[in-house]
Amino acid sequence: MSVRLGLMALLAEGPSYGARLRSDFEQRTGGTWPLNVGQVYTTLERLVRDGLVAQDEEADAEGRISYRLTDAGVAELATWWTTPVDRTSTPRDELTIKLALAVTAPGVDVHRVVQSQRTSTLRHLRDLTRLKRDALERAEGAGAGPDHADAEHGLAWLLVLENLVFAAEAEVRWLDHVESVLARHAVATARTARLRATDAPAPADLVPAAHEGNLS
């Protein structure tokens, strides 16, 4: 996710300062994409430079500088909300790269790599499922109470968790597919090797002996 646009989305709710923006961002996403304060302030400085965010000239009583969206920032954020996320540029996924390299790297047990990853992903999926159950209970409890903001934040975290659950489930299915492809490839390779062995010509040192036997 774009940290830049995430901070702008938070600022659309009203002026805020760096540490508060960091806290709000992590609360909304359940800490799935943690930020450090330096990253937040660097992003804010760039937004100010680009005219999308304005910064107060004076600090408050606690020495904090607040930021707010400019009209240009409001317009860009509105465009972001209504523009589909671009999926044409494939992100670099470490697992995909690892397996793509493992199948051609000498001495690598690809099946072991796949099995190890599946075990880890299934464990992660169980953890996510437990978190989802807890988040659903909290969201339903908050929805029944007077604090609408807590209910909204709980729903946001629940949606993030569900996305992570779906991604983990898809990864397990893909790993199952990888093992199936590897198994078929191994069978085809073995069959090709047997056919080549069957069609191989007789060794050169046996040809003269066979020829001499026919002459006698």
GROMACS elastic network, one bead per residue, 0.5 to 0.9 nm:
[ bonds ]
;  ai    aj funct       b0    kb
    1     4     6  0.87034   500
    1     5     6  0.81934   500
    1     6     6  0.75347   500
    1    33     6  0.84954   500
    2     5     6  0.54272   500
    2     6     6  0.61360   500
    2     7     6  0.86973   500
    3     7     6  0.61030   500
    3     8     6  0.85039   500
    3    35     6  0.86378   500
    3    39     6  0.88037   500
    3    40     6  0.79873   500
    3    43     6  0.75563   500
    4     7     6  0.54692   500
    4     8     6  0.63858   500
    4     9     6  0.88095   500
    4    40     6  0.85429   500
    4    43     6  0.60787   500
    4    44     6  0.77236   500
    4    46     6  0.87829   500
    4    47     6  0.75638   500
    5     9     6  0.60793   500
    5    10     6  0.86744   500
    5    76     6  0.89002   500
    5    77     6  0.70186   500
    5    80     6  0.79431   500
    6     9     6  0.51047   500
    6    10     6  0.64943   500
    6    11     6  0.87730   500
    6    25     6  0.73558   500
    7    10     6  0.51099   500
    7    11     6  0.61941   500
    7    12     6  0.86543   500
    7    21     6  0.67345   500
    7    22     6  0.82993   500
    7    25     6  0.73659   500
    7    40     6  0.80705   500
    7    43     6  0.84082   500
    7    44     6  0.80529   500
    8    12     6  0.62009   500
    8    44     6  0.89976   500
    8    47     6  0.86902   500
    8    52     6  0.84021   500
    8    53     6  0.79262   500
    8    68     6  0.84778   500
    8    69     6  0.69192   500
    8    73     6  0.73014   500
    8    74     6  0.82266   500
    8    77     6  0.68928   500
    9    12     6  0.51828   500
    9    13     6  0.72765   500
    9    74     6  0.89365   500
    9    77     6  0.68552   500
   10    13     6  0.56242   500
   10    14     6  0.74350   500
   10    15     6  0.86632   500
   10    16     6  0.83139   500
   10    21     6  0.69941   500
   10    24     6  0.76410   500
   10    25     6  0.75568   500
   11    14     6  0.51769   500
   11    15     6  0.56634   500
   11    16     6  0.64711   500
   11    21     6  0.80027   500
   11    53     6  0.86527   500
   11    67     6  0.74200   500
   11    68     6  0.57617   500
   11    69     6  0.60584   500
   12    15     6  0.77168   500
   12    68     6  0.75536   500
   12    69     6  0.63748   500
   12    73     6  0.87547   500
   12    74     6  0.71656   500
   12    77     6  0.84010   500
   13    16     6  0.88738   500
   14    67     6  0.87306   500
   14    68     6  0.66596   500
   14    69     6  0.81229   500
   15    66     6  0.60394   500
   15    67     6  0.53461   500
   15    69     6  0.75824   500
   16    19     6  0.86346   500
   16    20     6  0.65044   500
   16    21     6  0.64876   500
   16    65     6  0.81131   500
   16    67     6  0.54695   500
   16    68     6  0.68079   500
   17    20     6  0.55191   500
   17    21     6  0.61122   500
   17    22     6  0.87552   500
   17    64     6  0.65137   500
   17    65     6  0.57808   500
   17    67     6  0.59037   500
   17    68     6  0.88496   500
   18    21     6  0.51012   500
   18    22     6  0.62366   500
   18    23     6  0.86810   500
   18    37     6  0.68155   500
   18    38     6  0.89162   500
   18    40     6  0.61941   500
   18    41     6  0.60782   500
   18    44     6  0.79472   500
   18    64     6  0.82760   500
   18    65     6  0.78594   500
   18    66     6  0.75761   500
   18    67     6  0.80818   500
   19    22     6  0.51110   500
   19    23     6  0.62469   500
   19    24     6  0.86475   500
   19    36     6  0.89583   500
   19    37     6  0.62786   500
   19    40     6  0.79742   500
   19    41     6  0.87372   500
   20    23     6  0.50284   500
   20    24     6  0.60472   500
   20    25     6  0.84630   500
   21    24     6  0.50831   500
   21    25     6  0.59753   500
   21    26     6  0.85717   500
   21    40     6  0.77247   500
   22    25     6  0.51825   500
   22    26     6  0.62835   500
   22    27     6  0.85478   500
   22    34     6  0.83333   500
   22    35     6  0.63709   500
   22    36     6  0.72899   500
   22    37     6  0.66446   500
   22    40     6  0.66398   500
   23    26     6  0.53384   500
   23    27     6  0.60571   500
   23    28     6  0.86360   500
   23    35     6  0.87101   500
   24    27     6  0.50097   500
   24    28     6  0.60806   500
   24    29     6  0.85916   500
   25    28     6  0.53362   500
   25    29     6  0.63322   500
   25    30     6  0.83955   500
   25    31     6  0.79994   500
   25    33     6  0.85417   500
   25    34     6  0.82341   500
   25    35     6  0.81281   500
   26    29     6  0.51656   500
   26    30     6  0.55696   500
   26    32     6  0.71740   500
   26    33     6  0.68635   500
   26    34     6  0.60058   500
   26    35     6  0.73582   500
   27    30     6  0.50339   500
   27    31     6  0.62893   500
   27   153     6  0.75075   500
   27   157     6  0.79014   500
   28    31     6  0.78125   500
   28   152     6  0.89951   500
   28   153     6  0.56851   500
   28   154     6  0.78733   500
   28   155     6  0.89676   500
   28   156     6  0.60057   500
   28   157     6  0.59197   500
   28   160     6  0.88593   500
   29    32     6  0.57317   500
   29    33     6  0.69465   500
   29    34     6  0.86707   500
   29   153     6  0.85855   500
   29   156     6  0.68758   500
   29   157     6  0.53738   500
   29   158     6  0.88492   500
   29   159     6  0.89282   500
   29   160     6  0.63980   500
   29   161     6  0.86429   500
   30    33     6  0.79678   500
   30    34     6  0.87511   500
   30   156     6  0.85404   500
   30   157     6  0.55364   500
   30   158     6  0.87281   500
   30   160     6  0.77923   500
   30   161     6  0.83523   500
   31    34     6  0.52185   500
   31    35     6  0.84982   500
   32   160     6  0.81880   500
   32   161     6  0.87880   500
   35    38     6  0.83583   500
   35    39     6  0.65596   500
   35    40     6  0.69959   500
   36    39     6  0.53848   500
   36    40     6  0.65224   500
   36    41     6  0.89670   500
   37    40     6  0.50336   500
   37    41     6  0.62603   500
   37    42     6  0.85415   500
   38    41     6  0.52712   500
   38    42     6  0.60466   500
   38    43     6  0.85290   500
   39    42     6  0.51430   500
   39    43     6  0.61403   500
   39    44     6  0.85844   500
   40    43     6  0.52114   500
   40    44     6  0.61842   500
   40    45     6  0.87045   500
   41    45     6  0.60868   500
   41    46     6  0.86283   500
   42    45     6  0.51831   500
   42    46     6  0.64495   500
   42    47     6  0.87680   500
   43    46     6  0.51837   500
   43    47     6  0.62530   500
   43    48     6  0.86916   500
   44    48     6  0.61574   500
   44    49     6  0.85320   500
   44    53     6  0.73537   500
   44    55     6  0.88700   500
   44    67     6  0.80277   500
   45    48     6  0.50844   500
   45    49     6  0.61450   500
   45    50     6  0.86546   500
   45    53     6  0.85315   500
   45    55     6  0.89548   500
   46    50     6  0.61341   500
   46    51     6  0.86082   500
   46    52     6  0.87813   500
   46    53     6  0.87229   500
   47    50     6  0.50635   500
   47    51     6  0.62473   500
   47    52     6  0.52633   500
   47    53     6  0.53148   500
   47    54     6  0.80656   500
   47    73     6  0.84970   500
   48    51     6  0.51074   500
   48    52     6  0.59090   500
   48    54     6  0.55252   500
   48    55     6  0.70742   500
   48    67     6  0.87677   500
   49    52     6  0.77216   500
   49    53     6  0.80355   500
   49    54     6  0.88490   500
   50    53     6  0.76655   500
   51    54     6  0.70318   500
   51    69     6  0.89205   500
   51    70     6  0.70372   500
   51    71     6  0.89412   500
   51    72     6  0.68909   500
   51    73     6  0.73427   500
   52    68     6  0.87517   500
   52    69     6  0.61020   500
   52    70     6  0.53535   500
   52    71     6  0.73799   500
   52    72     6  0.53762   500
   52    74     6  0.76998   500
   52    75     6  0.89625   500
   52    76     6  0.79632   500
   53    67     6  0.65819   500
   53    68     6  0.55742   500
   53    70     6  0.51922   500
   53    71     6  0.86365   500
   53    72     6  0.81876   500
   53    73     6  0.61897   500
   54    66     6  0.86478   500
   54    67     6  0.56630   500
   54    68     6  0.54344   500
   54    69     6  0.62000   500
   54    70     6  0.61277   500
   55    58     6  0.87481   500
   55    65     6  0.69824   500
   55    66     6  0.59789   500
   55    68     6  0.65157   500
   55    69     6  0.88951   500
   56    59     6  0.71071   500
   56    65     6  0.60864   500
   56    66     6  0.55946   500
   56    67     6  0.62446   500
   56    68     6  0.81640   500
   57    65     6  0.77120   500
   57    66     6  0.87590   500
   58    63     6  0.85015   500
   58    64     6  0.84733   500
   58    65     6  0.67100   500
   58    66     6  0.85815   500
   59    62     6  0.73861   500
   59    66     6  0.73099   500
   60    63     6  0.51961   500
   60    64     6  0.53785   500
   60    65     6  0.66260   500
   60    66     6  0.80770   500
   61    64     6  0.74631   500
   68    73     6  0.89765   500
   69    72     6  0.77695   500
   69    73     6  0.53082   500
   69    74     6  0.62300   500
   70    74     6  0.62617   500
   70    75     6  0.86641   500
   71    74     6  0.50452   500
   71    75     6  0.62738   500
   71    76     6  0.86984   500
   72    75     6  0.51168   500
   72    76     6  0.62228   500
   72    77     6  0.86025   500
   73    76     6  0.51213   500
   73    77     6  0.60637   500
   73    78     6  0.85023   500
   74    77     6  0.51944   500
   74    78     6  0.61504   500
   74    79     6  0.87085   500
   75    78     6  0.51128   500
   75    79     6  0.63385   500
   75    80     6  0.87551   500
   76    79     6  0.50926   500
   76    80     6  0.62809   500
   76    81     6  0.88491   500
   77    81     6  0.63310   500
   77    82     6  0.88996   500
   78    81     6  0.52901   500
   78    82     6  0.66894   500
   78    83     6  0.88171   500
   79    82     6  0.54253   500
   79    83     6  0.60798   500
   80    83     6  0.51699   500
   80    84     6  0.78979   500
   80    85     6  0.85921   500
   81    84     6  0.79992   500
   83    86     6  0.86141   500
   84    87     6  0.88152   500
   86    89     6  0.72058   500
   87    90     6  0.67243   500
   87    91     6  0.86138   500
   90    93     6  0.85791   500
   92    95     6  0.89906   500
   92    96     6  0.80318   500
   92    97     6  0.75308   500
   93    96     6  0.54429   500
   93    97     6  0.62977   500
   93    98     6  0.86445   500
   94    97     6  0.51333   500
   94    98     6  0.59751   500
   94    99     6  0.86778   500
   95    99     6  0.62383   500
   95   100     6  0.84827   500
   95   117     6  0.84930   500
   96    99     6  0.53962   500
   96   100     6  0.60527   500
   96   101     6  0.86113   500
   97   100     6  0.50872   500
   97   101     6  0.61858   500
   97   102     6  0.84580   500
   98   101     6  0.53291   500
   98   102     6  0.59541   500
   98   103     6  0.88452   500
   98   113     6  0.89027   500
   99   103     6  0.62487   500
   99   104     6  0.89575   500
   99   110     6  0.73027   500
   99   113     6  0.77898   500
   99   114     6  0.79288   500
   99   178     6  0.89507   500
  100   103     6  0.58942   500
  100   104     6  0.74576   500
  101   104     6  0.56740   500
  101   105     6  0.60245   500
  102   106     6  0.79946   500
  102   107     6  0.89253   500
  102   108     6  0.60924   500
  102   109     6  0.78085   500
  102   110     6  0.59914   500
  102   113     6  0.82897   500
  103   106     6  0.82442   500
  103   108     6  0.75996   500
  103   109     6  0.85039   500
  103   110     6  0.62563   500
  103   182     6  0.87280   500
  104   108     6  0.83612   500
  105   108     6  0.60161   500
  106   109     6  0.88437   500
  108   111     6  0.88329   500
  108   112     6  0.85723   500
  108   113     6  0.82929   500
  109   112     6  0.53766   500
  109   113     6  0.64849   500
  109   114     6  0.89173   500
  110   114     6  0.62302   500
  110   115     6  0.86038   500
  110   179     6  0.88808   500
  110   182     6  0.85593   500
  111   114     6  0.50996   500
  111   115     6  0.60736   500
  111   116     6  0.84758   500
  111   179     6  0.69277   500
  111   182     6  0.80790   500
  112   115     6  0.50863   500
  112   116     6  0.59538   500
  112   117     6  0.84539   500
  113   116     6  0.52794   500
  113   117     6  0.62244   500
  113   118     6  0.86451   500
  114   117     6  0.51844   500
  114   118     6  0.60982   500
  114   119     6  0.86647   500
  114   175     6  0.63896   500
  114   176     6  0.84805   500
  114   178     6  0.78192   500
  114   179     6  0.72624   500
  115   118     6  0.50444   500
  115   119     6  0.62022   500
  115   120     6  0.86523   500
  115   175     6  0.82088   500
  115   179     6  0.87344   500
  116   119     6  0.52734   500
  116   120     6  0.63606   500
  116   121     6  0.86899   500
  117   120     6  0.50755   500
  117   121     6  0.60024   500
  117   122     6  0.84874   500
  117   172     6  0.87188   500
  117   175     6  0.81143   500
  118   121     6  0.50359   500
  118   122     6  0.59800   500
  118   123     6  0.84661   500
  118   171     6  0.81928   500
  118   172     6  0.60814   500
  118   175     6  0.66940   500
  118   176     6  0.83766   500
  119   122     6  0.52673   500
  119   123     6  0.62557   500
  119   124     6  0.86724   500
  120   123     6  0.51571   500
  120   124     6  0.62144   500
  120   125     6  0.86005   500
  121   125     6  0.60019   500
  121   126     6  0.86097   500
  121   168     6  0.64185   500
  121   169     6  0.83815   500
  121   171     6  0.75400   500
  121   172     6  0.68188   500
  122   126     6  0.62211   500
  122   127     6  0.86716   500
  122   168     6  0.76599   500
  122   169     6  0.81914   500
  122   172     6  0.72333   500
  123   126     6  0.51821   500
  123   127     6  0.64171   500
  123   128     6  0.87333   500
  124   127     6  0.50934   500
  124   128     6  0.61733   500
  124   129     6  0.85854   500
  124   165     6  0.88586   500
  124   168     6  0.75894   500
  125   128     6  0.50153   500
  125   129     6  0.60461   500
  125   130     6  0.85926   500
  125   164     6  0.83832   500
  125   165     6  0.62165   500
  125   168     6  0.59288   500
  125   169     6  0.72029   500
  126   129     6  0.50756   500
  126   130     6  0.62772   500
  126   131     6  0.86789   500
  126   165     6  0.89346   500
  127   130     6  0.51967   500
  127   131     6  0.62612   500
  127   132     6  0.85843   500
  128   132     6  0.59826   500
  128   133     6  0.85633   500
  128   161     6  0.67241   500
  128   162     6  0.82934   500
  128   164     6  0.73701   500
  128   165     6  0.61477   500
  128   168     6  0.88529   500
  129   133     6  0.62072   500
  129   134     6  0.86809   500
  129   161     6  0.82299   500
  129   162     6  0.84800   500
  129   165     6  0.68723   500
  130   133     6  0.51392   500
  130   134     6  0.63215   500
  130   135     6  0.85900   500
  131   134     6  0.50865   500
  131   135     6  0.59668   500
  131   136     6  0.84467   500
  131   158     6  0.87515   500
  131   161     6  0.75375   500
  132   136     6  0.59715   500
  132   137     6  0.85565   500
  132   157     6  0.87843   500
  132   158     6  0.63169   500
  132   161     6  0.60076   500
  132   162     6  0.70114   500
  132   165     6  0.84474   500
  133   136     6  0.51616   500
  133   137     6  0.63405   500
  133   138     6  0.87545   500
  133   158     6  0.89764   500
  134   137     6  0.51851   500
  134   138     6  0.62755   500
  134   139     6  0.86087   500
  135   138     6  0.50380   500
  135   139     6  0.59579   500
  135   140     6  0.84830   500
  135   154     6  0.66405   500
  135   155     6  0.81070   500
  135   157     6  0.73024   500
  135   158     6  0.58718   500
  135   161     6  0.85060   500
  136   139     6  0.50544   500
  136   140     6  0.60956   500
  136   141     6  0.84698   500
  136   154     6  0.78079   500
  136   155     6  0.79381   500
  136   158     6  0.65580   500
  137   140     6  0.52361   500
  137   141     6  0.61106   500
  137   142     6  0.85928   500
  138   142     6  0.59809   500
  138   143     6  0.83662   500
  138   151     6  0.81573   500
  138   154     6  0.68024   500
  139   142     6  0.51248   500
  139   143     6  0.59730   500
  139   144     6  0.86564   500
  139   150     6  0.78578   500
  139   151     6  0.54758   500
  139   152     6  0.79605   500
  139   153     6  0.81854   500
  139   155     6  0.59700   500
  139   158     6  0.78341   500
  140   143     6  0.50312   500
  140   144     6  0.64245   500
  140   145     6  0.89501   500
  140   151     6  0.75628   500
  140   154     6  0.85301   500
  140   155     6  0.88615   500
  141   144     6  0.53065   500
  141   145     6  0.66394   500
  141   151     6  0.80090   500
  142   145     6  0.50824   500
  142   146     6  0.76154   500
  142   147     6  0.67182   500
  142   148     6  0.73728   500
  142   149     6  0.87354   500
  142   150     6  0.60678   500
  142   152     6  0.86007   500
  142   154     6  0.76529   500
  143   146     6  0.76517   500
  143   147     6  0.76092   500
  143   148     6  0.67580   500
  143   150     6  0.78747   500
  143   152     6  0.81836   500
  143   154     6  0.88467   500
  144   147     6  0.86031   500
  144   148     6  0.89613   500
  144   151     6  0.84385   500
  145   148     6  0.75120   500
  145   151     6  0.83023   500
  147   150     6  0.56177   500
  147   151     6  0.67650   500
  148   151     6  0.51299   500
  148   152     6  0.62894   500
  148   153     6  0.87572   500
  149   152     6  0.50421   500
  149   153     6  0.61809   500
  149   154     6  0.85030   500
  150   153     6  0.51129   500
  150   154     6  0.60226   500
  150   155     6  0.85386   500
  151   154     6  0.50442   500
  151   155     6  0.61661   500
  151   156     6  0.86630   500
  152   155     6  0.51056   500
  152   156     6  0.62588   500
  152   157     6  0.87967   500
  153   156     6  0.50138   500
  153   157     6  0.63089   500
  153   158     6  0.85670   500
  154   157     6  0.52352   500
  154   158     6  0.61316   500
  154   159     6  0.87242   500
  155   159     6  0.62403   500
  155   160     6  0.87066   500
  156   159     6  0.52696   500
  156   160     6  0.64241   500
  156   161     6  0.87803   500
  157   160     6  0.50680   500
  157   161     6  0.61910   500
  157   162     6  0.86368   500
  158   161     6  0.50689   500
  158   162     6  0.61598   500
  158   163     6  0.86517   500
  159   162     6  0.50855   500
  159   163     6  0.62632   500
  159   164     6  0.87346   500
  160   163     6  0.51735   500
  160   164     6  0.64044   500
  160   165     6  0.87295   500
  161   164     6  0.50467   500
  161   165     6  0.61151   500
  161   166     6  0.86390   500
  162   166     6  0.61384   500
  162   167     6  0.85017   500
  163   166     6  0.52231   500
  163   167     6  0.61907   500
  163   168     6  0.86816   500
  164   167     6  0.50197   500
  164   168     6  0.61305   500
  164   169     6  0.85787   500
  165   168     6  0.51508   500
  165   169     6  0.61606   500
  165   170     6  0.85626   500
  166   169     6  0.50969   500
  166   170     6  0.61034   500
  166   171     6  0.85895   500
  167   170     6  0.50683   500
  167   171     6  0.61644   500
  167   172     6  0.87677   500
  168   171     6  0.50022   500
  168   172     6  0.63462   500
  168   173     6  0.87467   500
  169   172     6  0.52195   500
  169   173     6  0.63840   500
  169   174     6  0.86699   500
  170   173     6  0.50944   500
  170   174     6  0.61107   500
  170   175     6  0.86280   500
  171   175     6  0.61288   500
  171   176     6  0.86126   500
  172   175     6  0.50961   500
  172   176     6  0.62726   500
  172   177     6  0.86520   500
  173   176     6  0.50806   500
  173   177     6  0.62666   500
  173   178     6  0.87039   500
  174   178     6  0.61726   500
  174   179     6  0.87434   500
  175   179     6  0.63273   500
  175   180     6  0.86394   500
  176   179     6  0.52611   500
  176   180     6  0.63361   500
  176   181     6  0.87626   500
  177   180     6  0.50173   500
  177   181     6  0.61811   500
  177   182     6  0.85825   500
  178   181     6  0.51036   500
  178   182     6  0.61137   500
  178   183     6  0.85866   500
  179   182     6  0.50268   500
  179   183     6  0.61173   500
  179   184     6  0.86761   500
  180   183     6  0.51399   500
  180   184     6  0.63112   500
  180   185     6  0.85756   500
  181   184     6  0.52035   500
  181   185     6  0.60686   500
  181   186     6  0.85943   500
  182   186     6  0.61137   500
  182   187     6  0.86980   500
  183   186     6  0.51264   500
  183   187     6  0.63564   500
  183   188     6  0.87148   500
  184   187     6  0.51582   500
  184   188     6  0.61912   500
  184   189     6  0.85653   500
  185   188     6  0.51095   500
  185   189     6  0.60352   500
  185   190     6  0.85595   500
  186   189     6  0.50917   500
  186   190     6  0.61432   500
  186   191     6  0.85917   500
  187   190     6  0.51865   500
  187   191     6  0.61637   500
  187   192     6  0.86398   500
  188   191     6  0.50862   500
  188   192     6  0.61563   500
  188   193     6  0.85982   500
  189   192     6  0.51566   500
  189   193     6  0.61927   500
  189   194     6  0.87497   500
  190   193     6  0.50609   500
  190   194     6  0.62889   500
  190   195     6  0.87389   500
  191   194     6  0.51739   500
  191   195     6  0.62814   500
  191   196     6  0.86677   500
  192   195     6  0.51605   500
  192   196     6  0.61944   500
  192   197     6  0.86248   500
  193   196     6  0.51808   500
  193   197     6  0.62222   500
  193   198     6  0.87328   500
  194   197     6  0.50470   500
  194   198     6  0.62027   500
  194   199     6  0.86902   500
  195   198     6  0.50862   500
  195   199     6  0.61917   500
  195   200     6  0.85032   500
  196   199     6  0.52042   500
  196   200     6  0.59619   500
  197   200     6  0.52124   500
  197   201     6  0.88219   500
  198   201     6  0.85540   500
  200   203     6  0.86964   500
  201   204     6  0.84052   500
  202   205     6  0.84755   500
  202   206     6  0.69503   500
  202   207     6  0.71488   500
  203   206     6  0.56978   500
  203   207     6  0.70207   500
  204   207     6  0.54906   500
  204   208     6  0.78464   500
  205   208     6  0.66870   500
  205   209     6  0.77221   500
  206   209     6  0.55012   500
  206   210     6  0.64330   500
  206   211     6  0.88131   500
  207   210     6  0.52978   500
  207   211     6  0.62589   500
  207   212     6  0.87792   500
  208   212     6  0.61447   500
  208   213     6  0.86630   500
  209   212     6  0.51423   500
  209   213     6  0.62900   500
  209   214     6  0.88621   500
  210   213     6  0.51816   500
  210   214     6  0.65399   500
  211   214     6  0.52960   500
  211   215     6  0.66024   500
  212   215     6  0.51813   500
  212   216     6  0.65388   500
  213   216     6  0.53798   500
